[in-house]
């Protein structure tokens, strides 16, 4: 169970319903989910997927005073190995009691030692997974979640006490997620003044480093510097229910990535449509986004029962249809699919296995799977409308598809993988 780590160390009262909310929120989003062993090696897995299982994402809780948890509002760092909250800041003034916040940061070194310059992109993929995990875990508890849209990176770094960190192992504050009960309106609190000396210090990861200045350049180019933002209100849809007999928490903690497909198994048509309905705008975890949907899906259906093999498009915002159609081949059919979600079109029938493999870095898993998907986003227009900082937000939106597909595949006794 969740602990508050401060000297002296104190254990929570297990009967506290409020403390249990915090426990389960982290347990189903950022906690360890399993251990693996091979020969003399042993390593852990987490609920939130990560490129190479490197986990550059750190989580923070900003919470009001909660009975049996803490008597003072404050900022806490989440330590997944022990499933503990570590005190960073305790505030004399309390927050509003109808919200709590989870802040997320990135340590690029955890990816760059292996992936080099590509680490910037992979870290943003991992951040998208973490955001999705937090939003889905909140939905299980009956809370709604939203990304805070108007906090510049510099202010967020001060709030999470990461602003003074320097060097290759420095944390970069990325975003803040507000969690509120479904029957209450989300309100932005007035934050107390940042402390001069937060408690504790980060653990050192390595004694040797290789510099990747291009990552710092990318971070500076995509930093959020403005405070005001016009929040867009996407449509809201209820979550998909009655899909599996297994509790959602069990599915979250048993999810694993697939490393190969058999090239023979087919997917029921109803299962395929349910998965596509689950990634439409307004459903968790897309419900937490403050912008209108930017990403659409190109689908290569290989073996879906009752569905012709071919190339399909899931249009998630009809306002983009004209622009997408003008960018596509003239001979695409654009036929609506009977029984499918609104916005699902058949573009061309045929065997697209080799094409799916080719656009997936020639990985067999893309051609051997029941279907593969690619993501299409209006890159230039999105950055022109929102600003350069929106580049990383596009990454966060794309990875939400993977998070949902992972879980729905697991519920249907299938498996999936991010290529």
Secondary structure by P-SEA (a helix, b strand, c coil): ccccccccccccccccaaaaaaaaaaaaccccccccccccccccccccccccccccbbbbbbbccccccccccbbbbbbccccbbbbcccccccccccbbbbbbbbcccccccccccaaaaaaaaaaaaaaaaaaaaaaaacbbbbccccccaaaaaaaacccccccccbbbbcbbbbbbcccbbbbbcccccccccccccccccccbbbbcaaaaaaaaaaccccccccccccbbbbcccccccccaaaaaaabbbbccccccbbbbaaaaaaaaaaacccccccccccccccccccccccccccccbbbbbbcccccaaaaaaaaccccccccccccccccccccccccaaaaaaaaacccccccccccccccccaaaaaaaaccccaaaaaaaaaaaaaaaaaaaaaaaccccccc
